[in-house]
Amino acid sequence: MASVLSALMMVVVVMLAGAGRWTCRCEFTVVVPDSGPLLDAPQPGFSDRARTDPAEQRAVLDVMAATGNGWASGIADVCRGRWHGIECVPDRGDVYHVVSLSFGALSDDTAFPACDSAHATFSPAVLALPHLRSLFFYRCFSANPQPIPAFLGRLGPAFRSLVLRQNGHVGPIPAEIGNLSALRVLDLHGNHLTSAIPATVQSLNHLQLLDLSYNRLAGQVPNIRFRHLSILDLSHNALQGPVPASLGQCLSLLKIDLSQNRLAGTIPDALGDLSDLILLDLSHNVLSGPIPSAIGRLSTLRSLILGDNRMQFSTVPGDFFTGLKALTTLVLSGMGLEGSLPESIGELSQLRVLRLESNGFTGVIPASFRRLEKASELRVDGNRLVGPIPFGKQMMWRLGKKLRVGGNEGLCYDAKQEGLEGVVALAGVADCDSVRSRTTQHLSWKSSGGYVGPGGLTANATSSAANSGRNCAGVRRSVHVLLVVLVFLQLALL
């Protein structure tokens, strides 16, 4: 029977495989289903004489009853049958010990015991399982919200993995969790947890996965220095303060997701030391610029997502992305970035998603962007770009509606050279010929005081002549009135 911990680590691989897709959020735990039918028979390789430790048998039945699985009371021996969600190992004395319990209907293919979500409770009987390595509860208490019990901190020294996903847990993370000194996996995703992350979490030196995402946690991110940590996901909370520079000491990190919080300050240079990092998502915070050049050292990075941090007046050096050859996703949208688009983006041959919209970029779209042959989404809309769009018709066909270039009044497309047939992404984009024509007229107007109108007169000259005529007519009328007055005065003197 595959262990939950092994299955969870397979989930980690799946998460990383999907890290290159900006729209992908791996919020669902998929556990590999056990093989074989449900049979009340010895598990393969176990002695026919082996029996479950009686105290552990009673403890498992109590836990089952608390989750709404009272039917389990009829199981004569919980370890001798292939009962999904219950994993056991024998010792040398032909005694089975329970090492893993899993609850919650993940899918039709995973037959873990379901929970009565309206009445289920978390039984302290788990403390009577001294060999327990893993607990997995999925949507077990969602209709009966309850805190994460502090007694979990008293689980035995063998305990490695605590997964409590989408259970509706409320209140703070109990500080007693820090007593689980051998813990490898702490996954509390998708609950309603509040307050700060307890400082005791920093004592979990063996953590490989820490997922507290999609909760309501506040306070600062603690100084995490876990040497073995591979996955850190604290996204979708209300965390404040800086991104801790101590993360640079977690040299095994593959994924950092701190998005959708209220983190402030600058991105620490220390993140550039994470030579194995695959995903870095700091989007939707209030971080300030500039983007540290140290990020450019992350040669294994596949996804760099920093969008919606207001880094006004920051620029990105033209060669910034030269060392990021593995990038498949680059999101720098809505950051207030200025200056030219970095030429080195065109060297990212693996890039699939490029989002640079809603910034203040100026100048032209670099011709090197034509080399982004694997791009499936490219957005530069809402900037101040000018000049011709350098993409050929084939590239624009491939991108389709995923190409966004609008909101750049100075951009144009060379329809004469590239053709427009089948191109769907050019709504509101002018043809370069018409732009050149307007530019020529504008320059002519500048040099002559107006554009050349009919009859060879400039518009300003025609206007001046008309004004001059009107002025002369007014002068003539004034002179005529004066002459009349003089005539009357002369007659009065006679």
Salt bridges, closest charged atoms under 4 A:
ASP34 OD2 - HIS84 ND1 3.09
GLU56 OE2 - HIS97 ND1 2.72
ASP91 OD2 - HIS97 NE2 2.94
ASP94 OD2 - ARG49 NH2 3.19
ASP116 OD2 - HIS119 ND1 3.01
ASP187 OD2 - ARG165 NH1 2.68
ASP211 OD2 - ARG165 NH1 3.65
ASP233 OD2 - LYS255 NZ 3.54
ASP257 OD2 - ARG25 NH1 3.16
ASP273 OD1 - ARG297 NH2 3.01
ASP281 OD2 - ARG25 NH1 3.25
ASP308 OD2 - HIS284 NE2 3.61
GLU347 OE1 - LYS325 NZ 3.23
GLU357 OE2 - ARG355 NH2 2.53
GLU357 OE2 - ARG379 NH1 3.90
ASP381 OD2 - ARG379 NH2 2.89
GLU418 OE2 - ARG370 NH1 3.83
ASP433 OD2 - LYS416 NZ 3.34
ASP433 OD1 - ARG436 NH2 2.47
